[in-house]
Amino acid sequence: MTALTISSNIISSADIAQDAPESAGAGDDLILNAGVLVASSGGNVTLTAGDDVLIHGTASASGKALSVVAGSNDADGRGAITIDGAASAANVSLAARSGIAIAGRLTATAHSTSRPAAAASPRRVPRGSRPAGCRAMAASSATSTSPAARTLSRRSATSRSRRALSG
């Protein structure tokens, strides 16, 4: 077990990288405590864990990239991201082996989320139905300042209005 708990502020103008490397068992978690700030004013912020990443505080990279990876070099099938604090950057990348839960605030100009190919299974979704994961993301308080996300949101609202009028 190689857990890493960040319990005091880390503030820099350069890149910041924090890692809880993978071992054979559970508990290789990176935990950012509530009330704690990890922020770079001029560099990237990278938070990596062999198992889970829990962001209860604030992770920020002003004008740069924030990368959060859970399940890095996975040996035990664990690796989820939980954000109930705040995460912000120009570019945010979230990569998790088993899932991503956002109950806090996520702000990004551009963003991506991914799961390894072995963990993801492509499937067709019948028209008019919604996978459970979509409902959870829509209900979360996550925000995106991405123009594409705003456009997609407007198109969805317009589509729903048209269906309601024609239905």
N, C-alpha and C positions, 0 to 999 in steps of 0.2 A: 504494500500500500504506500503510495507516494502522494498523499493529499497535499494541497497547497491552499491555505486560507490567507487571503489578503485582508488584513485588519487595520492597516494604516494607509493613508493616501500615498499614491505614487504619481508625481507630477513631473513632466519633463518636456523639453522642446524637441527631443530626439525620439527615435522609435522606442517603444516599450514592448517587451515580450515576457510573458509569464507562462510557465508550463508545469503541469502536474503529470509527469510521464507515466506511461502504461506499465503495469506489472501484471502478473498472472491472475491476481484476484481483484475483487471489487474494492472501491474506495479511492481510486486514483482521480479524485475530484478536485476541481479548481473552484473555490468559493470566494466571491467578492462580497464581503460583509455589508450590511445596511449602513448607510451613512459614510461609506468609504468611497473615495474618488480615485480612479485610474484614468489619467488624462495626459494627452500629448498635444501641445500647441503647434508642433511642426512636423511630427512624425506619425507613423502608423502605430496602432495598438493591436497586439495579437495575444489572445487568451486561448490556451490549448490544454486539453486534459485527455488522459488515457480513458477516463470514464466520463463523468458528468461535469458540466459547467453550470454553476448557479450564480447569477448576477443579481444580488440583492441591493447593491450600491449603484454607482454610476460609472460606466466605461465610456470614454469619449476621445475622439481623435479629430480635432478641429481641422476641417478642410482636407483630411487624409482618409485612410482606410482603417476600419475596425474589423478584425477577423476573429471569429469565435469558432473553435473546432472542438467537438466532443467525440470521443471514441477514436482518438488519434492512435495509430499503430495498434489497433484493437486486437486483444488476445482473449477477451471474455464476453463479447457481445453487448457490452454496455456503452452508453454514450448519448446522453440527452442534454439539451440546453434548456434552462429555465431562466427567463428574464422577468423578474417582478420588481426590479429597480428600473434603471434607465440605461439605454445604449444609444449613442449618436455619433455620426461621422458622415463625411461626404459619401463614402462607399461603405456599406455594411455587408459582410459575408457571414452567414451562419451555416455551418456544416455539422450535422449530427448523425450518428449511427442509428439512433432509435427514436428520436423525436425532438420537436421544438415547441416549447410552450411560452407564450408571451402574455403576461398579465400586467406588465409594467409599460414603459414607454420606449418605443423604438423609432428613432428619427434618422432618415437617410435620404440623400439626394438620389442615390442608386443603391440597389440591394439585391442580394441573391440568397437563396436557401437551397440546401441540397442534402441528400442522403446518399450513401454509397450505393452503387448499382446492385450489389448483393442484397441490400436491405429494401430497396424499392421494387415494387412490382407493378408494371404498367397494366392498366385495365381500362376498359371502355366504360363510360358513365352514360346511362340512358339519358336522352334529352329531357330536360325538366327536372332531373333529380340532382341532388347535391351530396357529395361525399361528406361524411361526418367531419373530416379535417377542415373542410371549407367553412362550415358553420362555426367551428371553434375560432378560426382566424378572424372571421367577420365580427364575432362577438368580442374579440379582444380589444384592448385599448391601444394597440400598436398603431403608430401613425407613419405615414411615408410622405415625404414631400416630392416624390418622384412624379414628373409630369406624366409619365406613362400610367402610373397608378391613378392619378387624378382623372386622366382621360378615360381609363377603363371604368372607374367608378361612375363617371358621368354617363358613359354609354350604357352601363348596366341599369342605372336609374331610368334613363330614357326608354330602354327596352321594356322594363317593368311597367312603366306608364302606358306605353303603347299596347301591351298585352292586356292591361286592366281595362283600357278603353274599348278594345276590340272583343274582349271576352264577355 
